[in-house]
Amino acid sequence: MASVSVDLLRPQAAGTHGDDWIRIVGTEGVIEARVNENSCRLLRENETPVEMELAATRSLYDPYLDGEPGLTGPDDAFMLTRAVLCARQAADDKKWIEIS
């Protein structure tokens, strides 16, 4: 399971602007990355959390602002949307469905 919080349109002046994060949960632990803290944390049961500094990266929308091709394209956005809608349908119908 993964969840993401990204502020694309929140005003710079908002008190919570820049609190973007991503969390990926697996069977062996959790990875949490926070941009405003420039940190990544690995959490495992019965272990001390491991803290790491994030490497400098470009934002997904920086290339568009620079007039360059983006890191992702419309096909990626459509496929992600389709996958999410299929997952919702599978949950509603309580059955496995194929994403094609």
TORLOZA-56680 format. One record per atom (N, C-alpha, C): residue number from 1; residue in three letters; atom name; x, y, z. Coordinates in nm, 3 decimals. Layout:
N
<pos->NUM	code->ALA	site->CA	u->X	v->Y	w->Z>
...
END
This chain:
100
<pos->1	code->MET	site->N	u->0.084	v->-0.116	w->0.000>
<pos->1	code->MET	site->CA	u->0.000	v->0.000	w->0.000>
<pos->1	code->MET	site->C	u->0.089	v->0.123	w->0.000>
<pos->2	code->ALA	site->N	u->0.047	v->0.224	w->-0.069>
<pos->2	code->ALA	site->CA	u->0.122	v->0.350	w->-0.070>
<pos->2	code->ALA	site->C	u->0.024	v->0.466	w->-0.062>
<pos->3	code->SER	site->N	u->0.066	v->0.573	w->0.002>
<pos->3	code->SER	site->CA	u->-0.014	v->0.695	w->0.005>
<pos->3	code->SER	site->C	u->0.080	v->0.814	w->-0.012>
<pos->4	code->VAL	site->N	u->0.024	v->0.919	w->-0.073>
<pos->4	code->VAL	site->CA	u->0.104	v->1.036	w->-0.106>
<pos->4	code->VAL	site->C	u->0.023	v->1.162	w->-0.074>
<pos->5	code->SER	site->N	u->0.090	v->1.264	w->-0.024>
<pos->5	code->SER	site->CA	u->0.028	v->1.395	w->-0.006>
<pos->5	code->SER	site->C	u->0.119	v->1.496	w->-0.074>
<pos->6	code->VAL	site->N	u->0.065	v->1.563	w->-0.176>
<pos->6	code->VAL	site->CA	u->0.144	v->1.660	w->-0.253>
<pos->6	code->VAL	site->C	u->0.064	v->1.789	w->-0.267>
<pos->7	code->ASP	site->N	u->0.131	v->1.901	w->-0.244>
<pos->7	code->ASP	site->CA	u->0.068	v->2.033	w->-0.257>
<pos->7	code->ASP	site->C	u->0.107	v->2.095	w->-0.390>
<pos->8	code->LEU	site->N	u->0.024	v->2.076	w->-0.491>
<pos->8	code->LEU	site->CA	u->0.054	v->2.139	w->-0.619>
<pos->8	code->LEU	site->C	u->-0.002	v->2.279	w->-0.627>
<pos->9	code->LEU	site->N	u->-0.118	v->2.302	w->-0.567>
<pos->9	code->LEU	site->CA	u->-0.184	v->2.430	w->-0.582>
<pos->9	code->LEU	site->C	u->-0.201	v->2.507	w->-0.451>
<pos->10	code->ARG	site->N	u->-0.154	v->2.452	w->-0.341>
<pos->10	code->ARG	site->CA	u->-0.167	v->2.521	w->-0.212>
<pos->10	code->ARG	site->C	u->-0.077	v->2.644	w->-0.213>
<pos->11	code->PRO	site->N	u->-0.127	v->2.760	w->-0.171>
<pos->11	code->PRO	site->CA	u->-0.046	v->2.883	w->-0.174>
<pos->11	code->PRO	site->C	u->0.081	v->2.871	w->-0.089>
<pos->12	code->GLN	site->N	u->0.189	v->2.933	w->-0.134>
<pos->12	code->GLN	site->CA	u->0.315	v->2.933	w->-0.060>
<pos->12	code->GLN	site->C	u->0.297	v->2.985	w->0.082>
<pos->13	code->ALA	site->N	u->0.204	v->3.079	w->0.099>
<pos->13	code->ALA	site->CA	u->0.184	v->3.141	w->0.230>
<pos->13	code->ALA	site->C	u->0.109	v->3.051	w->0.328>
<pos->14	code->ALA	site->N	u->0.049	v->2.943	w->0.279>
<pos->14	code->ALA	site->CA	u->-0.025	v->2.852	w->0.368>
<pos->14	code->ALA	site->C	u->0.071	v->2.790	w->0.469>
<pos->15	code->GLY	site->N	u->0.028	v->2.783	w->0.593>
<pos->15	code->GLY	site->CA	u->0.113	v->2.728	w->0.699>
<pos->15	code->GLY	site->C	u->0.158	v->2.585	w->0.675>
<pos->16	code->THR	site->N	u->0.079	v->2.509	w->0.601>
<pos->16	code->THR	site->CA	u->0.115	v->2.369	w->0.577>
<pos->16	code->THR	site->C	u->0.173	v->2.347	w->0.438>
<pos->17	code->HIS	site->N	u->0.203	v->2.455	w->0.365>
<pos->17	code->HIS	site->CA	u->0.263	v->2.439	w->0.232>
<pos->17	code->HIS	site->C	u->0.399	v->2.371	w->0.245>
<pos->18	code->GLY	site->N	u->0.424	v->2.274	w->0.158>
<pos->18	code->GLY	site->CA	u->0.554	v->2.208	w->0.158>
<pos->18	code->GLY	site->C	u->0.561	v->2.086	w->0.246>
<pos->19	code->ASP	site->N	u->0.448	v->2.044	w->0.303>
<pos->19	code->ASP	site->CA	u->0.452	v->1.925	w->0.390>
<pos->19	code->ASP	site->C	u->0.426	v->1.797	w->0.309>
<pos->20	code->ASP	site->N	u->0.477	v->1.793	w->0.185>
<pos->20	code->ASP	site->CA	u->0.458	v->1.676	w->0.098>
<pos->20	code->ASP	site->C	u->0.524	v->1.554	w->0.160>
<pos->21	code->TRP	site->N	u->0.463	v->1.439	w->0.141>
<pos->21	code->TRP	site->CA	u->0.519	v->1.315	w->0.193>
<pos->21	code->TRP	site->C	u->0.472	v->1.198	w->0.110>
<pos->22	code->ILE	site->N	u->0.545	v->1.088	w->0.121>
<pos->22	code->ILE	site->CA	u->0.505	v->0.962	w->0.060>
<pos->22	code->ILE	site->C	u->0.529	v->0.853	w->0.163>
<pos->23	code->ARG	site->N	u->0.439	v->0.759	w->0.170>
<pos->23	code->ARG	site->CA	u->0.450	v->0.646	w->0.264>
<pos->23	code->ARG	site->C	u->0.422	v->0.518	w->0.187>
<pos->24	code->ILE	site->N	u->0.514	v->0.424	w->0.196>
<pos->24	code->ILE	site->CA	u->0.497	v->0.294	w->0.132>
<pos->24	code->ILE	site->C	u->0.501	v->0.189	w->0.242>
<pos->25	code->VAL	site->N	u->0.395	v->0.109	w->0.249>
<pos->25	code->VAL	site->CA	u->0.381	v->0.009	w->0.354>
<pos->25	code->VAL	site->C	u->0.395	v->-0.130	w->0.292>
<pos->26	code->GLY	site->N	u->0.485	v->-0.209	w->0.346>
<pos->26	code->GLY	site->CA	u->0.505	v->-0.345	w->0.298>
<pos->26	code->GLY	site->C	u->0.495	v->-0.445	w->0.411>
<pos->27	code->THR	site->N	u->0.515	v->-0.569	w->0.381>
<pos->27	code->THR	site->CA	u->0.503	v->-0.674	w->0.482>
<pos->27	code->THR	site->C	u->0.616	v->-0.670	w->0.585>
<pos->28	code->GLU	site->N	u->0.728	v->-0.606	w->0.551>
<pos->28	code->GLU	site->CA	u->0.842	v->-0.603	w->0.642>
<pos->28	code->GLU	site->C	u->0.865	v->-0.467	w->0.708>
<pos->29	code->GLY	site->N	u->0.791	v->-0.367	w->0.665>
<pos->29	code->GLY	site->CA	u->0.812	v->-0.236	w->0.725>
<pos->29	code->GLY	site->C	u->0.748	v->-0.124	w->0.645>
<pos->30	code->VAL	site->N	u->0.784	v->-0.002	w->0.682>
<pos->30	code->VAL	site->CA	u->0.728	v->0.119	w->0.622>
<pos->30	code->VAL	site->C	u->0.843	v->0.212	w->0.585>
<pos->31	code->ILE	site->N	u->0.831	v->0.275	w->0.467>
<pos->31	code->ILE	site->CA	u->0.924	v->0.380	w->0.427>
<pos->31	code->ILE	site->C	u->0.844	v->0.509	w->0.420>
<pos->32	code->GLU	site->N	u->0.892	v->0.612	w->0.489>
<pos->32	code->GLU	site->CA	u->0.829	v->0.743	w->0.485>
<pos->32	code->GLU	site->C	u->0.932	v->0.845	w->0.440>
<pos->33	code->ALA	site->N	u->0.896	v->0.926	w->0.342>
<pos->33	code->ALA	site->CA	u->0.984	v->1.033	w->0.296>
<pos->33	code->ALA	site->C	u->0.908	v->1.165	w->0.306>
<pos->34	code->ARG	site->N	u->0.977	v->1.266	w->0.358>
<pos->34	code->ARG	site->CA	u->0.918	v->1.400	w->0.373>
<pos->34	code->ARG	site->C	u->1.010	v->1.502	w->0.309>
<pos->35	code->VAL	site->N	u->0.956	v->1.571	w->0.208>
<pos->35	code->VAL	site->CA	u->1.036	v->1.667	w->0.132>
<pos->35	code->VAL	site->C	u->1.079	v->1.784	w->0.219>
<pos->36	code->ASN	site->N	u->0.987	v->1.841	w->0.297>
<pos->36	code->ASN	site->CA	u->1.020	v->1.960	w->0.376>
<pos->36	code->ASN	site->C	u->1.124	v->1.931	w->0.483>
<pos->37	code->GLU	site->N	u->1.138	v->1.806	w->0.523>
<pos->37	code->GLU	site->CA	u->1.240	v->1.768	w->0.622>
<pos->37	code->GLU	site->C	u->1.363	v->1.709	w->0.555>
<pos->38	code->ASN	site->N	u->1.358	v->1.693	w->0.421>
<pos->38	code->ASN	site->CA	u->1.467	v->1.633	w->0.344>
<pos->38	code->ASN	site->C	u->1.510	v->1.500	w->0.406>
<pos->39	code->SER	site->N	u->1.410	v->1.418	w->0.444>
<pos->39	code->SER	site->CA	u->1.442	v->1.295	w->0.514>
<pos->39	code->SER	site->C	u->1.361	v->1.177	w->0.463>
<pos->40	code->CYS	site->N	u->1.418	v->1.062	w->0.486>
<pos->40	code->CYS	site->CA	u->1.352	v->0.935	w->0.455>
<pos->40	code->CYS	site->C	u->1.373	v->0.846	w->0.577>
<pos->41	code->ARG	site->N	u->1.269	v->0.777	w->0.618>
<pos->41	code->ARG	site->CA	u->1.275	v->0.696	w->0.739>
<pos->41	code->ARG	site->C	u->1.227	v->0.555	w->0.708>
<pos->42	code->LEU	site->N	u->1.303	v->0.455	w->0.751>
<pos->42	code->LEU	site->CA	u->1.265	v->0.315	w->0.738>
<pos->42	code->LEU	site->C	u->1.223	v->0.267	w->0.876>
<pos->43	code->LEU	site->N	u->1.100	v->0.218	w->0.886>
<pos->43	code->LEU	site->CA	u->1.046	v->0.170	w->1.014>
<pos->43	code->LEU	site->C	u->1.017	v->0.021	w->1.003>
<pos->44	code->ARG	site->N	u->1.072	v->-0.055	w->1.096>
<pos->44	code->ARG	site->CA	u->1.046	v->-0.199	w->1.104>
<pos->44	code->ARG	site->C	u->1.009	v->-0.234	w->1.247>
<pos->45	code->GLU	site->N	u->0.926	v->-0.335	w->1.261>
<pos->45	code->GLU	site->CA	u->0.882	v->-0.377	w->1.394>
<pos->45	code->GLU	site->C	u->1.001	v->-0.422	w->1.477>
<pos->46	code->ASN	site->N	u->1.005	v->-0.380	w->1.602>
<pos->46	code->ASN	site->CA	u->1.109	v->-0.417	w->1.698>
<pos->46	code->ASN	site->C	u->1.249	v->-0.372	w->1.656>
<pos->47	code->GLU	site->N	u->1.262	v->-0.271	w->1.571>
<pos->47	code->GLU	site->CA	u->1.391	v->-0.218	w->1.531>
<pos->47	code->GLU	site->C	u->1.391	v->-0.066	w->1.545>
<pos->48	code->THR	site->N	u->1.509	v->-0.010	w->1.566>
<pos->48	code->THR	site->CA	u->1.523	v->0.135	w->1.573>
<pos->48	code->THR	site->C	u->1.502	v->0.192	w->1.433>
<pos->49	code->PRO	site->N	u->1.422	v->0.299	w->1.419>
<pos->49	code->PRO	site->CA	u->1.402	v->0.359	w->1.287>
<pos->49	code->PRO	site->C	u->1.536	v->0.401	w->1.224>
<pos->50	code->VAL	site->N	u->1.548	v->0.382	w->1.094>
<pos->50	code->VAL	site->CA	u->1.667	v->0.422	w->1.020>
<pos->50	code->VAL	site->C	u->1.635	v->0.552	w->0.948>
<pos->51	code->GLU	site->N	u->1.714	v->0.657	w->0.975>
<pos->51	code->GLU	site->CA	u->1.693	v->0.788	w->0.914>
<pos->51	code->GLU	site->C	u->1.795	v->0.810	w->0.803>
<pos->52	code->MET	site->N	u->1.751	v->0.860	w->0.690>
<pos->52	code->MET	site->CA	u->1.841	v->0.890	w->0.579>
<pos->52	code->MET	site->C	u->1.805	v->1.026	w->0.522>
<pos->53	code->GLU	site->N	u->1.904	v->1.097	w->0.469>
<pos->53	code->GLU	site->CA	u->1.879	v->1.225	w->0.404>
<pos->53	code->GLU	site->C	u->1.841	v->1.198	w->0.259>
<pos->54	code->LEU	site->N	u->1.744	v->1.272	w->0.207>
<pos->54	code->LEU	site->CA	u->1.702	v->1.255	w->0.069>
<pos->54	code->LEU	site->C	u->1.803	v->1.320	w->-0.025>
<pos->55	code->ALA	site->N	u->1.827	v->1.255	w->-0.137>
<pos->55	code->ALA	site->CA	u->1.911	v->1.314	w->-0.241>
<pos->55	code->ALA	site->C	u->1.832	v->1.424	w->-0.310>
<pos->56	code->ALA	site->N	u->1.902	v->1.523	w->-0.363>
<pos->56	code->ALA	site->CA	u->1.835	v->1.631	w->-0.436>
<pos->56	code->ALA	site->C	u->1.773	v->1.575	w->-0.563>
<pos->57	code->THR	site->N	u->1.647	v->1.602	w->-0.583>
<pos->57	code->THR	site->CA	u->1.577	v->1.556	w->-0.702>
<pos->57	code->THR	site->C	u->1.493	v->1.669	w->-0.759>
<pos->58	code->ARG	site->N	u->1.453	v->1.653	w->-0.881>
<pos->58	code->ARG	site->CA	u->1.363	v->1.750	w->-0.943>
<pos->58	code->ARG	site->C	u->1.220	v->1.709	w->-0.913>
<pos->59	code->SER	site->N	u->1.136	v->1.804	w->-0.902>
<pos->59	code->SER	site->CA	u->0.994	v->1.777	w->-0.884>
<pos->59	code->SER	site->C	u->0.937	v->1.725	w->-1.015>
<pos->60	code->LEU	site->N	u->0.828	v->1.653	w->-1.009>
<pos->60	code->LEU	site->CA	u->0.765	v->1.599	w->-1.129>
<pos->60	code->LEU	site->C	u->0.717	v->1.708	w->-1.223>
<pos->61	code->TYR	site->N	u->0.685	v->1.827	w->-1.170>
<pos->61	code->TYR	site->CA	u->0.634	v->1.931	w->-1.258>
<pos->61	code->TYR	site->C	u->0.740	v->2.034	w->-1.298>
<pos->62	code->ASP	site->N	u->0.861	v->2.027	w->-1.244>
<pos->62	code->ASP	site->CA	u->0.968	v->2.121	w->-1.284>
<pos->62	code->ASP	site->C	u->0.995	v->2.122	w->-1.434>
<pos->63	code->PRO	site->N	u->1.005	v->2.005	w->-1.500>
<pos->63	code->PRO	site->CA	u->1.032	v->2.010	w->-1.644>
<pos->63	code->PRO	site->C	u->0.927	v->2.090	w->-1.721>
<pos->64	code->TYR	site->N	u->0.800	v->2.077	w->-1.684>
<pos->64	code->TYR	site->CA	u->0.693	v->2.151	w->-1.753>
<pos->64	code->TYR	site->C	u->0.713	v->2.302	w->-1.737>
<pos->65	code->LEU	site->N	u->0.751	v->2.342	w->-1.616>
<pos->65	code->LEU	site->CA	u->0.773	v->2.484	w->-1.590>
<pos->65	code->LEU	site->C	u->0.894	v->2.537	w->-1.668>
<pos->66	code->ASP	site->N	u->0.989	v->2.448	w->-1.698>
<pos->66	code->ASP	site->CA	u->1.108	v->2.486	w->-1.775>
<pos->66	code->ASP	site->C	u->1.088	v->2.469	w->-1.925>
<pos->67	code->GLY	site->N	u->0.965	v->2.431	w->-1.968>
<pos->67	code->GLY	site->CA	u->0.937	v->2.413	w->-2.110>
<pos->67	code->GLY	site->C	u->0.997	v->2.286	w->-2.168>
<pos->68	code->GLU	site->N	u->1.029	v->2.188	w->-2.083>
<pos->68	code->GLU	site->CA	u->1.087	v->2.061	w->-2.126>
<pos->68	code->GLU	site->C	u->0.982	v->1.950	w->-2.122>
<pos->69	code->PRO	site->N	u->1.010	v->1.838	w->-2.189>
<pos->69	code->PRO	site->CA	u->0.919	v->1.724	w->-2.176>
<pos->69	code->PRO	site->C	u->0.914	v->1.678	w->-2.030>
<pos->70	code->GLY	site->N	u->0.801	v->1.634	w->-1.986>
<pos->70	code->GLY	site->CA	u->0.785	v->1.592	w->-1.848>
<pos->70	code->GLY	site->C	u->0.845	v->1.455	w->-1.820>
<pos->71	code->LEU	site->N	u->0.857	v->1.423	w->-1.691>
<pos->71	code->LEU	site->CA	u->0.907	v->1.293	w->-1.649>
<pos->71	code->LEU	site->C	u->0.803	v->1.184	w->-1.669>
<pos->72	code->THR	site->N	u->0.678	v->1.224	w->-1.674>
<pos->72	code->THR	site->CA	u->0.569	v->1.131	w->-1.703>
<pos->72	code->THR	site->C	u->0.484	v->1.195	w->-1.812>
<pos->73	code->GLY	site->N	u->0.406	v->1.115	w->-1.877>
<pos->73	code->GLY	site->CA	u->0.322	v->1.167	w->-1.984>
<pos->73	code->GLY	site->C	u->0.176	v->1.138	w->-1.958>
<pos->74	code->PRO	site->N	u->0.091	v->1.178	w->-2.053>
<pos->74	code->PRO	site->CA	u->-0.052	v->1.155	w->-2.036>
<pos->74	code->PRO	site->C	u->-0.088	v->1.007	w->-2.027>
<pos->75	code->ASP	site->N	u->-0.014	v->0.922	w->-2.096>
<pos->75	code->ASP	site->CA	u->-0.043	v->0.778	w->-2.090>
<pos->75	code->ASP	site->C	u->-0.028	v->0.725	w->-1.947>
<pos->76	code->ASP	site->N	u->0.075	v->0.774	w->-1.875>
<pos->76	code->ASP	site->CA	u->0.095	v->0.733	w->-1.736>
<pos->76	code->ASP	site->C	u->-0.022	v->0.777	w->-1.649>
<pos->77	code->ALA	site->N	u->-0.068	v->0.899	w->-1.669>
<pos->77	code->ALA	site->CA	u->-0.179	v->0.952	w->-1.589>
<pos->77	code->ALA	site->C	u->-0.307	v->0.873	w->-1.617>
<pos->78	code->PHE	site->N	u->-0.332	v->0.842	w->-1.745>
<pos->78	code->PHE	site->CA	u->-0.452	v->0.766	w->-1.779>
<pos->78	code->PHE	site->C	u->-0.446	v->0.624	w->-1.723>
<pos->79	code->MET	site->N	u->-0.329	v->0.560	w->-1.731>
<pos->79	code->MET	site->CA	u->-0.316	v->0.423	w->-1.679>
<pos->79	code->MET	site->C	u->-0.334	v->0.421	w->-1.527>
<pos->80	code->LEU	site->N	u->-0.276	v->0.519	w->-1.459>
<pos->80	code->LEU	site->CA	u->-0.293	v->0.526	w->-1.313>
<pos->80	code->LEU	site->C	u->-0.440	v->0.546	w->-1.277>
<pos->81	code->THR	site->N	u->-0.507	v->0.635	w->-1.349>
<pos->81	code->THR	site->CA	u->-0.649	v->0.658	w->-1.324>
<pos->81	code->THR	site->C	u->-0.728	v->0.531	w->-1.348>
<pos->82	code->ARG	site->N	u->-0.699	v->0.461	w->-1.456>
<pos->82	code->ARG	site->CA	u->-0.769	v->0.334	w->-1.487>
<pos->82	code->ARG	site->C	u->-0.745	v->0.232	w->-1.375>
<pos->83	code->ALA	site->N	u->-0.620	v->0.221	w->-1.329>
<pos->83	code->ALA	site->CA	u->-0.588	v->0.124	w->-1.223>
<pos->83	code->ALA	site->C	u->-0.665	v->0.156	w->-1.095>
<pos->84	code->VAL	site->N	u->-0.674	v->0.284	w->-1.060>
<pos->84	code->VAL	site->CA	u->-0.746	v->0.324	w->-0.939>
<pos->84	code->VAL	site->C	u->-0.896	v->0.294	w->-0.953>
<pos->85	code->LEU	site->N	u->-0.953	v->0.324	w->-1.070>
<pos->85	code->LEU	site->CA	u->-1.095	v->0.295	w->-1.092>
<pos->85	code->LEU	site->C	u->-1.122	v->0.145	w->-1.090>
<pos->86	code->CYS	site->N	u->-1.031	v->0.065	w->-1.146>
<pos->86	code->CYS	site->CA	u->-1.046	v->-0.081	w->-1.142>
<pos->86	code->CYS	site->C	u->-1.036	v->-0.132	w->-0.999>
<pos->87	code->ALA	site->N	u->-0.945	v->-0.075	w->-0.921>
<pos->87	code->ALA	site->CA	u->-0.932	v->-0.116	w->-0.781>
<pos->87	code->ALA	site->C	u->-1.060	v->-0.085	w->-0.703>
<pos->88	code->ARG	site->N	u->-1.118	v->0.031	w->-0.731>
<pos->88	code->ARG	site->CA	u->-1.245	v->0.065	w->-0.664>
<pos->88	code->ARG	site->C	u->-1.355	v->-0.032	w->-0.704>
<pos->89	code->GLN	site->N	u->-1.362	v->-0.065	w->-0.835>
<pos->89	code->GLN	site->CA	u->-1.463	v->-0.160	w->-0.881>
<pos->89	code->GLN	site->C	u->-1.442	v->-0.297	w->-0.817>
<pos->90	code->ALA	site->N	u->-1.317	v->-0.342	w->-0.808>
<pos->90	code->ALA	site->CA	u->-1.288	v->-0.471	w->-0.746>
<pos->90	code->ALA	site->C	u->-1.333	v->-0.472	w->-0.600>
<pos->91	code->ALA	site->N	u->-1.307	v->-0.361	w->-0.530>
<pos->91	code->ALA	site->CA	u->-1.349	v->-0.352	w->-0.390>
<pos->91	code->ALA	site->C	u->-1.500	v->-0.350	w->-0.378>
<pos->92	code->ASP	site->N	u->-1.567	v->-0.273	w->-0.464>
<pos->92	code->ASP	site->CA	u->-1.714	v->-0.266	w->-0.461>
<pos->92	code->ASP	site->C	u->-1.778	v->-0.400	w->-0.492>
<pos->93	code->ASP	site->N	u->-1.722	v->-0.471	w->-0.592>
<pos->93	code->ASP	site->CA	u->-1.778	v->-0.600	w->-0.635>
<pos->93	code->ASP	site->C	u->-1.725	v->-0.717	w->-0.553>
<pos->94	code->LYS	site->N	u->-1.625	v->-0.690	w->-0.468>
<pos->94	code->LYS	site->CA	u->-1.561	v->-0.794	w->-0.386>
<pos->94	code->LYS	site->C	u->-1.512	v->-0.910	w->-0.470>
<pos->95	code->LYS	site->N	u->-1.441	v->-0.876	w->-0.580>
<pos->95	code->LYS	site->CA	u->-1.382	v->-0.979	w->-0.665>
<pos->95	code->LYS	site->C	u->-1.260	v->-0.922	w->-0.735>
<pos->96	code->TRP	site->N	u->-1.173	v->-1.015	w->-0.781>
<pos->96	code->TRP	site->CA	u->-1.056	v->-0.975	w->-0.857>
<pos->96	code->TRP	site->C	u->-1.098	v->-0.935	w->-0.997>
<pos->97	code->ILE	site->N	u->-1.037	v->-0.829	w->-1.048>
<pos->97	code->ILE	site->CA	u->-1.061	v->-0.792	w->-1.187>
<pos->97	code->ILE	site->C	u->-0.927	v->-0.766	w->-1.255>
<pos->98	code->GLU	site->N	u->-0.924	v->-0.784	w->-1.384>
<pos->98	code->GLU	site->CA	u->-0.802	v->-0.762	w->-1.461>
<pos->98	code->GLU	site->C	u->-0.795	v->-0.617	w->-1.506>
<pos->99	code->ILE	site->N	u->-0.677	v->-0.559	w->-1.489>
<pos->99	code->ILE	site->CA	u->-0.654	v->-0.424	w->-1.539>
<pos->99	code->ILE	site->C	u->-0.589	v->-0.437	w->-1.675>
<pos->100	code->SER	site->N	u->-0.662	v->-0.393	w->-1.778>
<pos->100	code->SER	site->CA	u->-0.605	v->-0.407	w->-1.913>
<pos->100	code->SER	site->C	u->-0.604	v->-0.274	w->-1.985>
END
